[in-house]
């Protein structure tokens, strides 16, 4: 249903997938990719990256990477740490593997199951919403399919262009601030 909504609204997004999800739903992964969406890495098992050290993070990232590469034949380079948790070990592992660490600044709270109107308001009225914002949704959240059309329309009405993360992030000359946001180096 999410893919149909995105297609109807002419929006391409980024789907961060765990390795276990790739194993369980390979046809869905192929469908997401065929629809023109970015595929990102969310670790193999959704581990707490701040608790497993640099080598543990590398293993989590590469096990998922190999599953996606084996299925789609592509190398990916976007990693969103599970739970939004990151520390130096997570960032170093990510960058040493040639990945870009991705954090969000607008959480839809769709995972909280507080209802469609709450999810809509959480995004459209979010104090952090600005150009360059990354909005967090979950592909299995109960209220997302009902909230997403209104959110997309609302974001477009506010003048935002919705693009996949690969078209949003800086690839060179940046640092990541304490909020997880990329900032160009001056």
Helices and strands as residue ranges (DSSP letters): H 2-8, E 14-17, H 19-24, H 26-34, E 38-41, G 49-51, H 53-72, E 78-80, G 82-84, H 88-96, E 100-102, E 106-107, G 110-112, H 116-124, E 135-136, H 144-157, G 165-167, E 174-176, E 182-184
